[in-house]
């Protein structure tokens, strides 16, 4: 196991002025600020991060990216007597599998299916309907263009989906009316067709939409 040198306490972070700083392993500082926190790595530690897990900078925030540091140096974490170890390592695997499925699968050699990962599941759902019009926003029947018992839905044409499962859109916006009961049963990714939407021309008051609904 590689021996790393301790490093000086960081004097700043990308999340604001430091409130606490604890060197959890040599060259790995856990820091907190008024609003956020995470791991800050020494140059030596950052250079030792596996390419599959390494960020461009040496700051690994506390929501997801901290798991990269836990996985990268897992044998070293396991060798410590840190009381947080037994809680953090399983959690790191779960979070990375869920939110960093590509990096996690490539680094561990364990296949990550859509069932295992919110990101993979959302990405697969979007990939199945690329080119279609996907729901992006909705209005209740309190809106003056939505009749009672309906939901007014805004749709945009799906151009693609990125590695994190976020959609990219193109083209014009479409508007549709969907039965409230059907909309209540919606899944994460729905299209104009899957919701059984009836097209309207705009979000103008419903009195101007009679012809479009005829």
Backbone as a chain_set.jsonl record, in Angstrom:
{"seq": "XXXXXXXXXXXXXXXXXXXXXXXXXXXXXXXXXXXXXXXXXXXXXXXXXXXXXXXXXXXXXXXXXXXXXXXXXXXXXXXXXXXXXXXXXXXXXXXXXXXXXXXXXXXXXXXXXXXXXXXXXXXXXXXXXXXXXXXXXXXXXXXXXXXXXXXXXXXXXXXXXXXXXXXXXXXXXXXXXXXXXXXXXXXXXXXXXXXXXXXXXXXXXXXXXXXXXX", "coords": {"N": [[0.849, -1.192, 0.0], [0.599, 2.157, -0.903], [2.382, 4.758, 0.714], [1.381, 7.849, 1.839], [2.113, 11.336, 2.172], [1.417, 13.516, 4.917], [-0.447, 16.579, 4.694], [-0.498, 20.211, 4.684], [-3.013, 22.028, 6.529], [-5.825, 22.99, 4.637], [-6.445, 26.336, 3.471], [-8.599, 27.435, 2.268], [-11.653, 26.828, 0.404], [-13.637, 25.623, -2.394], [-16.222, 25.991, -1.659], [-16.551, 28.02, 0.087], [-15.478, 29.922, 3.06], [-13.595, 28.015, 5.435], [-15.027, 26.156, 8.084], [-14.574, 23.888, 9.633], [-11.881, 21.498, 9.638], [-10.519, 18.394, 8.988], [-8.023, 16.044, 8.892], [-8.483, 13.198, 7.436], [-7.221, 11.003, 6.235], [-3.716, 10.81, 5.413], [-3.121, 13.625, 3.508], [-5.755, 13.836, 2.727], [-8.29, 15.837, 3.359], [-11.167, 16.405, 5.228], [-13.554, 18.847, 4.995], [-15.688, 21.46, 6.205], [-18.098, 24.02, 5.492], [-20.109, 26.999, 5.825], [-22.205, 26.354, 4.174], [-21.709, 24.014, 2.741], [-19.56, 21.174, 1.974], [-16.897, 18.695, 1.967], [-14.326, 16.57, 0.555], [-10.975, 17.662, 0.383], [-8.119, 17.289, -1.526], [-4.602, 16.65, -1.336], [-1.92, 17.553, -3.614], [-0.442, 15.262, -4.144], [-2.206, 13.194, -3.45], [-4.29, 13.738, -5.247], [-3.021, 13.242, -7.68], [-2.748, 10.533, -7.434], [-5.285, 9.588, -7.676], [-7.393, 7.317, -9.35], [-7.843, 7.404, -12.89], [-10.451, 6.931, -13.759], [-12.007, 7.835, -11.711], [-11.145, 10.346, -11.005], [-11.54, 13.843, -10.517], [-11.299, 17.006, -12.305], [-10.413, 19.063, -10.68], [-9.234, 19.182, -7.25], [-11.235, 18.956, -5.4], [-13.827, 17.388, -3.802], [-17.048, 17.197, -3.515], [-19.599, 16.911, -0.9], [-21.987, 15.633, -1.524], [-22.07, 13.722, -3.716], [-19.542, 13.36, -5.047], [-17.632, 12.811, -3.093], [-17.662, 10.109, -2.772], [-16.013, 9.102, -4.713], [-13.458, 9.402, -3.693], [-13.546, 7.717, -1.489], [-13.861, 5.207, -2.737], [-11.564, 5.104, -4.332], [-9.449, 4.899, -2.532], [-10.076, 2.72, -0.97], [-8.911, 0.297, 0.257], [-7.112, 1.501, 2.025], [-8.784, 3.041, 3.655], [-10.144, 0.955, 4.888], [-8.154, -0.128, 6.422], [-7.842, 1.588, 8.491], [-8.736, 2.729, 11.836], [-10.914, 4.253, 11.913], [-13.966, 5.273, 13.174], [-16.089, 5.923, 11.521], [-15.813, 4.494, 9.248], [-17.143, 1.987, 8.738], [-19.705, 2.791, 8.272], [-19.487, 4.648, 6.207], [-18.241, 3.446, 3.915], [-20.01, 1.357, 2.779], [-22.142, 3.096, 2.186], [-20.917, 4.838, 0.379], [-20.476, 3.118, -1.802], [-23.147, 2.555, -2.513], [-24.157, 5.12, -3.2], [-22.406, 5.914, -5.281], [-22.867, 3.871, -7.151], [-25.479, 4.432, -7.779], [-25.536, 7.176, -8.664], [-23.219, 7.658, -10.111], [-22.982, 5.764, -12.263], [-21.554, 4.873, -14.582], [-18.811, 5.43, -14.093], [-18.539, 4.02, -11.7], [-19.136, 1.348, -12.453], [-17.112, 0.885, -14.362], [-14.807, 1.182, -12.798], [-15.057, -0.679, -10.682], [-15.658, -2.992, -11.999], [-18.113, -4.142, -11.858], [-21.231, -4.779, -13.204], [-23.683, -2.305, -13.838], [-27.032, -1.984, -13.797], [-30.083, -0.513, -15.182], [-31.94, -0.951, -13.166], [-30.431, -0.78, -10.883], [-29.677, 1.848, -10.627], [-30.619, 5.219, -10.422], [-29.789, 7.145, -12.265], [-28.997, 5.598, -14.513], [-31.453, 4.411, -15.07], [-33.141, 6.622, -15.637], [-31.762, 7.659, -17.818], [-31.984, 5.549, -19.683], [-34.743, 5.568, -20.057], [-35.165, 8.067, -21.289], [-33.578, 7.718, -23.595], [-35.086, 5.907, -24.997], [-37.094, 7.394, -26.143], [-36.111, 9.394, -27.75], [-36.357, 12.107, -29.959], [-39.065, 12.276, -29.72], [-41.835, 14.141, -28.235], [-41.526, 15.323, -25.058], [-42.852, 15.529, -21.77], [-42.42, 18.466, -19.881], [-43.301, 20.383, -18.119], [-46.144, 21.34, -16.108], [-49.578, 22.392, -15.626], [-52.219, 23.018, -13.38], [-55.892, 22.839, -13.235], [-56.445, 25.296, -12.294], [-55.267, 27.156, -13.882], [-56.018, 29.503, -16.477], [-56.211, 28.414, -18.98], [-56.723, 25.776, -18.786], [-59.136, 23.316, -18.627], [-61.581, 22.137, -16.195], [-60.791, 19.113, -14.548], [-58.717, 18.455, -16.154], [-55.173, 18.45, -16.968], [-52.845, 20.823, -17.887], [-50.192, 20.444, -20.055], [-46.809, 20.993, -20.863], [-44.756, 20.315, -23.573], [-41.599, 19.32, -24.907], [-39.386, 18.763, -27.67], [-37.309, 15.972, -27.589], [-33.89, 15.948, -27.856], [-31.653, 14.55, -27.022], [-29.812, 12.811, -24.412], [-27.769, 13.267, -21.559], [-24.784, 11.944, -19.892], [-25.452, 11.902, -17.227], [-28.118, 11.575, -17.212], [-29.697, 13.76, -17.851], [-31.935, 15.602, -19.82], [-31.709, 16.893, -23.188], [-33.079, 19.407, -25.175], [-34.838, 20.415, -28.182], [-36.181, 22.341, -30.934], [-39.678, 23.392, -31.322], [-42.038, 24.314, -28.743], [-44.729, 22.286, -27.553], [-48.174, 22.198, -26.59], [-50.489, 20.544, -24.476], [-53.536, 18.923, -23.373], [-54.298, 16.816, -20.699], [-55.971, 14.071, -19.21], [-56.732, 14.396, -15.783], [-56.618, 12.185, -14.025], [-55.084, 10.348, -15.465], [-52.677, 11.755, -15.643], [-51.91, 11.782, -12.998], [-50.926, 9.261, -12.662], [-48.526, 9.198, -13.912], [-45.228, 8.334, -15.149], [-41.65, 8.806, -14.694], [-40.599, 9.715, -17.149], [-42.49, 10.864, -19.701], [-44.348, 11.022, -22.76], [-45.98, 13.008, -25.333], [-47.687, 11.262, -26.687], [-47.795, 9.011, -24.951], [-49.116, 10.004, -22.756], [-51.546, 10.491, -23.81], [-52.292, 13.012, -24.766], [-54.198, 15.888, -25.781], [-53.812, 18.188, -28.269], [-53.339, 21.701, -27.849], [-53.202, 25.093, -28.964], [-51.783, 27.044, -27.593], [-51.02, 28.664, -24.437], [-53.154, 30.315, -24.103], [-56.23, 31.748, -22.758], [-58.828, 29.328, -22.127], [-61.199, 29.773, -23.537], [-60.383, 30.583, -26.001], [-59.534, 28.315, -27.166], [-61.363, 26.578, -28.144], [-61.827, 25.855, -30.827], [-59.504, 24.42, -31.406], [-59.837, 22.172, -29.868], [-61.979, 20.918, -30.904]], "CA": [[0.0, 0.0, 0.0], [1.381, 3.385, -1.007], [2.378, 5.653, 1.869], [1.225, 9.239, 1.428], [2.54, 12.324, 3.159], [0.43, 14.461, 5.43], [-0.388, 17.87, 4.01], [-0.953, 21.314, 5.542], [-4.447, 22.318, 6.559], [-6.224, 23.936, 3.585], [-6.876, 27.637, 3.987], [-9.807, 27.863, 1.566], [-12.341, 25.764, -0.322], [-14.538, 26.182, -3.412], [-17.562, 26.138, -1.086], [-16.565, 29.136, 1.014], [-14.505, 29.856, 4.158], [-13.663, 26.782, 6.212], [-15.433, 26.161, 9.485], [-13.829, 22.786, 10.244], [-11.007, 20.746, 8.737], [-10.015, 17.198, 9.663], [-7.252, 15.216, 7.961], [-8.984, 11.848, 7.665], [-6.058, 10.204, 5.842], [-2.687, 11.745, 4.966], [-3.4, 14.269, 2.231], [-7.202, 13.885, 2.476], [-8.929, 16.668, 4.377], [-12.612, 16.624, 5.192], [-13.796, 20.218, 5.428], [-17.059, 21.957, 6.168], [-18.3, 25.463, 5.416], [-21.459, 27.351, 6.273], [-23.234, 25.833, 3.281], [-21.393, 22.747, 2.073], [-18.317, 20.573, 2.426], [-16.416, 17.565, 1.181], [-12.911, 16.241, 0.677], [-9.95, 18.383, -0.367], [-6.975, 16.391, -1.649], [-3.283, 17.202, -1.637], [-1.486, 17.28, -4.989], [-0.016, 13.863, -4.21], [-3.415, 12.361, -3.467], [-5.011, 13.965, -6.502], [-2.288, 12.529, -8.734], [-2.939, 9.096, -7.24], [-6.668, 9.205, -7.956], [-7.553, 6.612, -10.622], [-8.418, 8.262, -13.927], [-11.894, 6.704, -13.849], [-12.681, 8.498, -10.595], [-10.542, 11.649, -10.726], [-12.078, 15.104, -11.007], [-10.271, 17.906, -12.818], [-9.826, 19.737, -9.525], [-9.012, 18.273, -6.119], [-12.331, 19.162, -4.454], [-14.83, 16.335, -3.984], [-18.13, 17.675, -2.646], [-20.124, 15.934, 0.049], [-23.21, 14.973, -1.964], [-21.785, 12.541, -4.54], [-18.147, 13.169, -5.453], [-16.826, 12.252, -1.996], [-17.605, 8.65, -2.929], [-14.863, 8.792, -5.563], [-12.287, 9.306, -2.815], [-13.709, 6.502, -0.69], [-13.608, 4.039, -3.587], [-10.182, 5.12, -4.823], [-8.517, 4.507, -1.468], [-10.839, 1.833, -0.086], [-8.077, -0.532, 1.142], [-6.525, 2.337, 3.074], [-9.852, 3.336, 4.609], [-10.455, -0.262, 5.654], [-7.05, -0.404, 7.341], [-7.863, 2.539, 9.607], [-9.685, 2.466, 12.923], [-11.882, 5.348, 11.87], [-15.292, 4.731, 13.506], [-17.044, 6.202, 10.453], [-15.501, 3.656, 8.088], [-18.141, 0.953, 8.466], [-20.896, 3.453, 7.754], [-19.225, 5.411, 4.99], [-17.892, 2.655, 2.737], [-21.208, 0.846, 2.099], [-22.897, 4.225, 1.655], [-20.204, 5.316, -0.805], [-20.776, 2.198, -2.907], [-24.542, 2.736, -2.922], [-24.323, 6.414, -3.866], [-21.681, 5.903, -6.549], [-23.591, 2.976, -8.069], [-26.72, 5.097, -8.166], [-25.38, 8.472, -9.315], [-22.043, 7.635, -10.993], [-23.0, 4.358, -12.686], [-20.518, 4.542, -15.564], [-17.516, 5.403, -13.408], [-18.559, 2.936, -10.715], [-19.047, 0.069, -13.144], [-15.794, 0.735, -14.984], [-13.761, 1.057, -11.779], [-15.215, -1.897, -9.874], [-15.888, -4.166, -12.839], [-19.449, -4.663, -11.58], [-22.234, -4.226, -14.109], [-24.729, -1.501, -13.214], [-28.214, -2.01, -14.645], [-31.04, 0.547, -14.846], [-32.6, -1.254, -11.895], [-29.512, -0.441, -9.795], [-29.232, 3.24, -10.66], [-31.562, 6.226, -10.898], [-29.236, 7.777, -13.456], [-29.112, 4.652, -15.625], [-32.874, 4.212, -15.364], [-33.64, 7.825, -16.298], [-31.091, 7.752, -19.113], [-32.593, 4.559, -20.573], [-36.098, 6.014, -20.378], [-35.055, 9.138, -22.28], [-33.035, 7.188, -24.841], [-36.143, 5.172, -25.7], [-38.065, 8.297, -26.778], [-35.423, 10.5, -28.43], [-37.112, 12.564, -31.12], [-40.443, 12.517, -29.325], [-42.116, 15.313, -27.408], [-41.509, 14.867, -23.671], [-43.438, 16.502, -20.839], [-41.411, 19.214, -19.124], [-43.95, 21.228, -17.114], [-47.583, 21.09, -16.058], [-50.432, 23.383, -14.976], [-53.501, 22.497, -12.939], [-57.053, 23.509, -13.828], [-56.501, 26.682, -11.826], [-54.795, 28.007, -14.976], [-57.191, 29.863, -17.274], [-56.252, 27.676, -20.252], [-56.903, 24.354, -18.479], [-60.487, 23.048, -18.136], [-61.727, 21.294, -15.011], [-60.564, 17.688, -14.796], [-57.57, 18.279, -17.048], [-53.877, 19.032, -16.632], [-52.176, 21.399, -19.045], [-48.817, 19.955, -20.055], [-45.88, 21.563, -21.834], [-43.883, 19.282, -24.131], [-40.503, 19.757, -25.777], [-38.816, 17.655, -28.432], [-36.092, 15.456, -26.963], [-32.775, 15.798, -28.789], [-30.696, 13.575, -26.505], [-29.694, 12.734, -22.956], [-26.35, 13.216, -21.226], [-24.337, 10.804, -19.092], [-26.092, 11.95, -15.914], [-29.55, 11.371, -17.369], [-30.409, 15.016, -18.048], [-32.401, 15.699, -21.198], [-31.424, 18.044, -24.032], [-34.267, 19.615, -25.992], [-34.701, 21.208, -29.386], [-37.453, 22.558, -31.608], [-40.726, 24.206, -30.737], [-42.816, 23.797, -27.619], [-46.112, 21.882, -27.807], [-49.028, 22.234, -25.411], [-51.538, 19.543, -24.542], [-54.389, 18.684, -22.217], [-54.257, 15.413, -20.295], [-56.887, 13.756, -18.112], [-56.062, 14.526, -14.489], [-56.357, 10.857, -13.46], [-53.941, 9.754, -16.186], [-51.456, 12.466, -15.28], [-51.545, 11.39, -11.633], [-50.252, 7.963, -12.73], [-47.391, 9.341, -14.822], [-43.895, 7.886, -14.773], [-40.674, 9.905, -14.72], [-40.473, 10.212, -18.518], [-43.722, 10.658, -20.457], [-44.419, 11.748, -24.019], [-47.302, 13.471, -25.759], [-48.494, 10.087, -27.02], [-48.007, 8.113, -23.81], [-50.086, 10.63, -21.861], [-52.821, 10.67, -24.504], [-52.569, 14.445, -24.744], [-54.914, 16.554, -26.863], [-53.031, 19.404, -28.495], [-53.896, 23.046, -27.923], [-52.246, 25.92, -29.69], [-50.966, 27.881, -26.718], [-51.566, 28.769, -23.09], [-54.169, 31.365, -24.059], [-57.414, 31.287, -22.024], [-59.472, 28.193, -22.764], [-62.241, 30.233, -24.45], [-59.772, 30.75, -27.31], [-59.028, 27.02, -27.6], [-62.477, 25.7, -28.497], [-61.629, 25.316, -32.167], [-58.409, 23.45, -31.387], [-60.28, 20.958, -29.187], [-63.133, 20.341, -31.608]], "C": [[0.886, 1.244, 0.0], [1.257, 4.217, 0.268], [2.344, 7.094, 1.376], [1.644, 10.165, 2.56], [1.348, 13.135, 3.653], [0.602, 15.793, 4.718], [-0.896, 18.964, 4.936], [-2.473, 21.484, 5.473], [-4.796, 23.288, 5.438], [-6.666, 25.257, 4.202], [-8.094, 28.183, 3.255], [-10.434, 26.647, 0.891], [-13.218, 26.393, -1.392], [-15.945, 26.432, -2.885], [-17.64, 27.278, -0.073], [-15.528, 28.971, 2.115], [-14.704, 28.599, 5.004], [-14.159, 27.044, 7.628], [-14.73, 25.054, 10.258], [-12.962, 22.128, 9.184], [-10.38, 19.603, 9.519], [-9.296, 16.337, 8.637], [-7.589, 13.741, 8.241], [-7.95, 10.782, 7.309], [-4.988, 11.189, 5.404], [-3.004, 12.304, 3.577], [-4.866, 14.319, 1.853], [-7.861, 14.624, 3.634], [-10.433, 16.686, 4.157], [-12.879, 18.001, 5.776], [-15.289, 20.515, 5.384], [-17.034, 23.473, 6.074], [-19.713, 25.749, 5.901], [-22.529, 26.685, 5.427], [-22.957, 24.444, 2.729], [-20.093, 22.195, 2.652], [-17.92, 19.426, 1.529], [-14.959, 17.298, 1.471], [-12.075, 17.19, -0.174], [-8.695, 17.525, -0.35], [-5.693, 17.168, -1.885], [-2.94, 16.89, -3.091], [-1.1, 15.815, -5.156], [-1.224, 12.932, -4.279], [-4.173, 12.515, -4.788], [-4.337, 13.233, -7.657], [-2.502, 11.026, -8.647], [-4.371, 8.644, -7.493], [-6.734, 8.462, -9.292], [-8.259, 7.505, -11.639], [-9.934, 8.121, -14.015], [-12.679, 7.461, -12.782], [-12.238, 9.94, -10.388], [-11.361, 12.794, -11.31], [-10.94, 15.975, -11.529], [-9.627, 18.707, -11.698], [-9.74, 18.74, -8.375], [-10.062, 18.439, -5.034], [-13.459, 18.185, -4.773], [-15.977, 16.59, -3.003], [-18.846, 16.532, -1.941], [-21.383, 15.216, -0.411], [-22.922, 13.665, -2.698], [-20.29, 12.31, -4.716], [-17.245, 12.637, -4.348], [-16.683, 10.743, -2.141], [-16.436, 8.23, -3.808], [-13.614, 8.571, -4.708], [-12.365, 8.043, -1.961], [-13.382, 5.257, -1.509], [-12.144, 3.957, -4.0], [-9.202, 4.586, -3.79], [-9.18, 3.551, -0.474], [-9.961, 0.941, 0.786], [-7.479, 0.263, 2.301], [-7.571, 2.726, 4.122], [-10.125, 2.124, 5.496], [-9.372, -0.571, 6.691], [-7.032, 0.536, 8.54], [-8.809, 2.062, 10.705], [-10.724, 3.58, 13.011], [-13.282, 4.789, 12.137], [-16.342, 4.978, 12.428], [-16.908, 5.24, 9.279], [-16.633, 2.697, 7.733], [-19.464, 1.531, 7.99], [-20.649, 4.045, 6.375], [-18.97, 4.54, 3.768], [-19.11, 2.029, 2.057], [-22.048, 1.964, 1.478], [-22.25, 4.763, 0.386], [-20.481, 4.422, -2.004], [-22.199, 2.418, -3.419], [-24.732, 4.032, -3.702], [-23.628, 6.42, -5.218], [-22.383, 5.019, -7.577], [-24.829, 3.674, -8.632], [-26.482, 6.31, -9.055], [-24.157, 8.591, -10.217], [-21.93, 6.243, -11.614], [-21.894, 3.988, -13.657], [-19.15, 4.428, -14.9], [-17.452, 4.245, -12.425], [-18.396, 1.584, -11.394], [-17.676, -0.163, -13.745], [-14.708, 0.498, -13.942], [-13.85, -0.264, -11.027], [-15.327, -3.157, -10.716], [-17.241, -4.804, -12.62], [-20.461, -3.986, -12.503], [-23.294, -3.468, -13.316], [-25.902, -1.437, -14.185], [-29.126, -0.837, -14.3], [-31.765, 0.299, -13.529], [-31.745, -0.813, -10.704], [-29.297, 1.055, -9.624], [-30.319, 4.166, -11.181], [-31.082, 6.868, -12.185], [-29.381, 6.855, -14.658], [-30.566, 4.471, -16.042], [-33.446, 5.414, -16.111], [-33.041, 7.969, -17.692], [-31.718, 6.789, -20.118], [-33.997, 4.989, -20.99], [-36.082, 7.128, -21.417], [-34.558, 8.602, -23.62], [-34.1, 6.482, -25.67], [-37.099, 6.089, -26.455], [-37.39, 9.501, -27.428], [-36.145, 10.827, -29.733], [-38.565, 12.843, -30.807], [-40.587, 13.775, -28.497], [-42.365, 14.853, -25.979], [-42.094, 15.95, -22.765], [-42.343, 17.153, -19.995], [-42.01, 20.1, -18.037], [-45.45, 20.972, -17.173], [-48.293, 22.19, -15.278], [-51.737, 22.712, -14.566], [-54.661, 23.263, -13.549], [-57.333, 24.869, -13.191], [-56.048, 27.651, -12.913], [-55.953, 28.277, -15.931], [-57.245, 29.164, -18.627], [-56.518, 26.189, -20.05], [-58.312, 24.119, -17.937], [-60.491, 22.137, -16.918], [-61.547, 19.823, -15.383], [-59.394, 17.4, -15.709], [-56.303, 18.839, -16.404], [-53.288, 19.581, -17.918], [-50.695, 21.069, -18.994], [-48.025, 20.616, -21.179], [-44.926, 20.456, -22.267], [-42.788, 19.927, -24.973], [-39.901, 18.544, -26.463], [-37.466, 17.257, -27.848], [-35.014, 15.234, -28.014], [-31.791, 14.731, -28.334], [-30.693, 13.608, -24.989], [-28.222, 12.585, -22.613], [-26.044, 12.051, -20.287], [-24.993, 10.754, -17.722], [-27.606, 11.795, -15.992], [-30.352, 12.645, -17.503], [-30.711, 15.207, -19.527], [-31.912, 16.977, -21.874], [-32.579, 18.183, -25.015], [-33.964, 20.487, -27.198], [-36.096, 21.495, -29.922], [-38.448, 23.368, -30.807], [-41.409, 23.498, -29.572], [-44.2, 23.387, -28.11], [-46.873, 21.911, -26.483], [-50.129, 21.202, -25.568], [-52.331, 19.471, -23.258], [-54.462, 17.191, -21.96], [-55.279, 15.207, -19.18], [-56.128, 13.77, -16.787], [-55.711, 13.165, -13.891], [-55.172, 10.192, -14.148], [-52.65, 10.436, -15.779], [-50.986, 12.077, -13.891], [-50.78, 10.075, -11.609], [-48.982, 8.005, -13.575], [-46.123, 8.716, -14.253], [-42.925, 9.051, -14.94], [-40.543, 10.525, -16.096], [-41.744, 9.853, -19.278], [-43.694, 11.516, -21.71], [-45.845, 12.202, -24.289], [-48.221, 12.281, -26.0], [-48.794, 9.234, -25.795], [-49.01, 8.679, -22.81], [-51.458, 10.787, -22.505], [-53.245, 12.12, -24.563], [-53.371, 14.879, -25.967], [-54.265, 17.914, -27.055], [-53.894, 20.658, -28.454], [-52.801, 23.944, -28.469], [-51.329, 26.736, -28.797], [-51.547, 27.824, -25.318], [-52.527, 29.947, -22.977], [-55.381, 30.852, -23.29], [-58.212, 30.27, -22.82], [-60.578, 28.607, -23.725], [-61.705, 30.426, -25.853], [-59.328, 29.422, -27.905], [-60.134, 26.109, -28.12], [-62.272, 25.066, -29.86], [-60.559, 24.243, -32.184], [-58.841, 22.134, -30.768], [-61.412, 20.26, -29.917], [-62.727, 19.103, -32.406]], "O": [[1.808, 1.362, 0.807], [0.17, 4.362, 0.828], [3.191, 7.503, 0.582], [1.543, 9.826, 3.739], [0.403, 13.402, 2.91], [1.678, 16.093, 4.2], [-1.644, 18.684, 5.873], [-3.115, 21.125, 4.486], [-4.132, 24.315, 5.294], [-7.194, 25.291, 5.313], [-8.575, 29.27, 3.576], [-9.827, 25.578, 0.816], [-13.52, 27.583, -1.311], [-16.772, 27.021, -3.581], [-18.679, 27.481, 0.555], [-14.776, 27.996, 2.117], [-15.833, 28.175, 5.256], [-13.768, 28.014, 8.277], [-14.334, 25.252, 11.407], [-13.26, 22.189, 7.991], [-9.785, 19.811, 10.577], [-9.883, 15.945, 7.628], [-7.047, 13.129, 9.162], [-7.822, 9.776, 8.007], [-5.322, 12.319, 5.05], [-3.136, 11.559, 2.605], [-5.202, 14.794, 0.769], [-7.973, 14.101, 4.743], [-10.914, 16.945, 3.054], [-12.487, 18.295, 6.905], [-16.044, 19.903, 4.628], [-16.087, 24.126, 6.512], [-20.426, 24.844, 6.335], [-23.645, 26.468, 5.9], [-23.884, 23.762, 2.291], [-19.592, 22.672, 3.67], [-18.515, 19.203, 0.474], [-14.419, 17.732, 2.489], [-12.426, 17.484, -1.316], [-8.255, 17.083, 0.71], [-5.692, 18.208, -2.544], [-3.593, 16.06, -3.723], [-1.393, 15.2, -6.182], [-1.251, 11.994, -5.077], [-4.636, 11.532, -5.366], [-5.014, 12.668, -8.516], [-2.446, 10.324, -9.657], [-4.645, 7.444, -7.522], [-6.177, 8.942, -10.279], [-9.16, 8.268, -11.289], [-10.628, 9.093, -14.313], [-13.877, 7.698, -12.937], [-12.897, 10.685, -9.663], [-11.818, 12.726, -12.451], [-9.77, 15.724, -11.24], [-8.433, 19.0, -11.751], [-10.133, 17.583, -8.522], [-9.817, 18.103, -3.876], [-13.979, 18.167, -5.889], [-15.892, 16.248, -1.824], [-18.728, 15.365, -2.315], [-21.817, 14.272, 0.249], [-23.467, 12.619, -2.344], [-19.816, 11.186, -4.553], [-16.193, 12.067, -4.637], [-15.698, 10.163, -1.685], [-15.921, 7.121, -3.665], [-12.82, 7.668, -4.97], [-11.353, 7.378, -1.74], [-12.701, 4.354, -1.024], [-11.555, 2.876, -4.018], [-8.238, 3.902, -4.134], [-8.876, 3.575, 0.719], [-10.24, 0.828, 1.98], [-7.357, -0.243, 3.417], [-7.287, 2.741, 5.319], [-10.313, 2.257, 6.705], [-9.646, -1.2, 7.713], [-6.293, 0.31, 9.498], [-9.577, 1.117, 10.52], [-11.329, 3.807, 14.059], [-13.741, 3.916, 11.4], [-17.379, 4.315, 12.418], [-17.784, 5.179, 8.416], [-17.036, 2.602, 6.573], [-20.26, 0.827, 7.368], [-21.497, 3.954, 5.487], [-19.443, 4.868, 2.68], [-19.237, 2.159, 0.84], [-22.596, 1.807, 0.387], [-22.942, 5.106, -0.572], [-20.698, 4.92, -3.109], [-22.424, 2.462, -4.628], [-25.389, 4.045, -4.743], [-24.202, 6.884, -6.203], [-22.48, 5.387, -8.748], [-25.171, 3.521, -9.804], [-27.143, 6.467, -10.082], [-24.066, 9.529, -11.008], [-20.882, 5.606, -11.502], [-21.343, 2.891, -13.566], [-18.422, 3.459, -15.114], [-16.431, 3.565, -12.325], [-17.595, 0.762, -10.949], [-17.13, -1.264, -13.658], [-13.792, -0.293, -14.166], [-12.829, -0.899, -10.765], [-15.118, -4.263, -10.217], [-17.503, -5.89, -13.135], [-20.528, -2.759, -12.567], [-23.745, -3.922, -12.264], [-25.771, -0.891, -15.281], [-28.969, -0.226, -13.243], [-32.16, 1.247, -12.851], [-32.278, -0.508, -9.637], [-28.791, 1.493, -8.591], [-30.879, 3.933, -12.252], [-31.874, 7.109, -13.096], [-29.84, 7.287, -15.715], [-30.87, 4.388, -17.232], [-34.154, 5.249, -17.104], [-33.732, 8.354, -18.635], [-31.959, 7.158, -21.267], [-34.394, 4.798, -22.14], [-36.904, 7.129, -22.333], [-35.068, 8.994, -24.67], [-34.027, 6.46, -26.898], [-37.842, 5.623, -27.319], [-38.037, 10.528, -27.635], [-36.496, 9.936, -30.507], [-39.231, 13.569, -31.545], [-39.6, 14.398, -28.106], [-43.295, 14.091, -25.715], [-41.856, 17.14, -22.972], [-41.46, 16.477, -19.468], [-41.299, 20.524, -17.127], [-45.963, 20.452, -18.164], [-47.713, 22.832, -14.401], [-52.296, 21.922, -15.327], [-54.454, 24.223, -14.291], [-58.331, 25.516, -13.507], [-56.398, 28.831, -12.88], [-56.778, 27.396, -16.174], [-58.23, 29.307, -19.351], [-56.539, 25.423, -21.013], [-58.658, 24.664, -16.889], [-59.508, 21.447, -16.648], [-62.075, 19.351, -16.39], [-59.104, 16.242, -16.01], [-56.357, 19.594, -15.433], [-53.237, 18.881, -18.929], [-50.018, 21.373, -18.012], [-48.515, 20.772, -22.297], [-44.359, 19.749, -21.434], [-43.007, 20.929, -25.653], [-39.902, 17.44, -25.918], [-36.592, 18.099, -27.641], [-35.188, 14.444, -28.942], [-31.161, 14.075, -29.164], [-31.466, 14.333, -24.364], [-27.498, 11.859, -23.294], [-26.931, 11.274, -19.932], [-25.084, 9.687, -17.116], [-28.299, 11.871, -14.978], [-31.565, 12.631, -17.295], [-29.848, 14.998, -20.38], [-31.725, 18.006, -21.225], [-33.01, 17.2, -25.617], [-32.964, 21.204, -27.23], [-37.081, 20.953, -29.42], [-38.126, 23.947, -29.77], [-41.364, 22.275, -29.437], [-44.78, 24.047, -28.972], [-46.31, 21.683, -25.412], [-50.648, 21.005, -26.667], [-51.872, 19.894, -22.197], [-54.662, 16.398, -22.88], [-55.437, 16.063, -18.309], [-55.029, 13.227, -16.681], [-54.636, 12.999, -13.316], [-54.35, 9.549, -13.494], [-51.632, 9.77, -15.589], [-49.783, 12.045, -13.632], [-50.062, 9.794, -10.649], [-48.426, 6.961, -13.914], [-45.967, 8.587, -13.039], [-43.336, 10.158, -15.288], [-40.392, 11.741, -16.209], [-42.041, 8.675, -19.476], [-43.098, 12.593, -21.729], [-46.783, 11.837, -23.58], [-49.378, 12.279, -25.581], [-49.926, 8.782, -25.618], [-49.677, 7.926, -22.1], [-52.421, 11.167, -21.839], [-54.429, 12.43, -24.424], [-53.236, 14.308, -27.049], [-54.176, 18.703, -26.115], [-55.02, 20.677, -28.953], [-51.621, 23.595, -28.438], [-50.217, 27.082, -29.198], [-52.452, 27.037, -25.041], [-52.7, 30.513, -21.898], [-55.555, 29.639, -23.172], [-58.267, 30.341, -24.048], [-60.876, 27.859, -24.655], [-62.48, 30.435, -26.81], [-58.804, 29.387, -29.018], [-59.86, 24.971, -28.502], [-62.514, 23.872, -30.034], [-60.69, 23.254, -32.905], [-58.285, 21.085, -31.095], [-61.766, 19.13, -29.581], [-63.568, 18.487, -33.061]]}, "num_chains": 1, "name": "protein.A"}
